[in-house]
Amino acid sequence: MQKVKNALSELNDEEYKLIKALFFEQKSLREFAEIIGKHYTTVYYIKNKAIEKLKKFSKMCWHSKNI
């Protein structure tokens, strides 16, 4: 669980709130976009950026573990 917390700490506030809404609160991108008052495509971009950050963090952790 600590690794998840560390990975989420790499996100900015907006990215964190989005990931939390999508994966822990089961909200859709459209629902989240409505809640924060942004266009769907903007939220889609934020989601992709956040997921890329999490993937990068995950790869760094896996790589450092296997050295």
C-alpha positions in Angstrom: 0.0 0.0 0.0 2.9 2.3 0.7 4.1 2.0 -2.9 0.6 3.1 -4.1 0.8 6.1 -1.8 4.3 7.0 -3.0 3.2 6.7 -6.7 0.1 8.9 -6.0 2.3 11.5 -4.3 4.0 12.0 -7.7 0.8 13.5 -9.1 -0.2 17.1 -8.9 -3.4 17.9 -7.0 -5.7 17.8 -10.1 -4.2 14.5 -11.3 -4.6 13.0 -7.9 -8.2 14.0 -7.5 -9.0 12.6 -11.0 -7.3 9.3 -10.3 -9.1 9.1 -6.9 -12.4 9.8 -8.5 -12.0 7.3 -11.4 -10.5 4.4 -9.5 -11.6 4.8 -5.9 -15.0 6.5 -6.3 -16.0 4.9 -9.7 -16.8 8.2 -11.4 -16.6 8.5 -15.1 -14.4 11.0 -17.0 -17.6 12.9 -18.0 -18.8 13.0 -14.4 -15.5 14.3 -13.1 -15.3 16.9 -15.9 -18.8 18.2 -14.9 -17.8 18.3 -11.2 -14.7 20.4 -11.9 -16.2 22.4 -14.7 -13.8 21.4 -17.4 -14.3 19.9 -20.9 -14.2 16.2 -21.3 -11.2 16.3 -23.6 -9.2 18.3 -21.0 -10.0 15.7 -18.3 -9.1 12.9 -20.7 -5.7 14.6 -21.3 -5.1 15.0 -17.6 -6.0 11.3 -17.0 -3.5 10.2 -19.7 -0.8 12.4 -18.2 -1.4 11.1 -14.7 -1.3 7.4 -15.9 1.9 8.0 -17.7 3.4 9.4 -14.5 2.2 6.4 -12.5 3.7 4.0 -15.1 7.0 5.8 -15.1 7.1 5.7 -11.3 6.2 2.0 -11.4 9.0 1.2 -13.8 11.5 3.1 -11.7 10.5 1.1 -8.6 10.6 -2.2 -10.5 14.0 -1.3 -12.1 15.6 -0.2 -8.8 14.3 -3.4 -7.1 16.0 -5.6 -9.7 19.4 -4.0 -9.7 
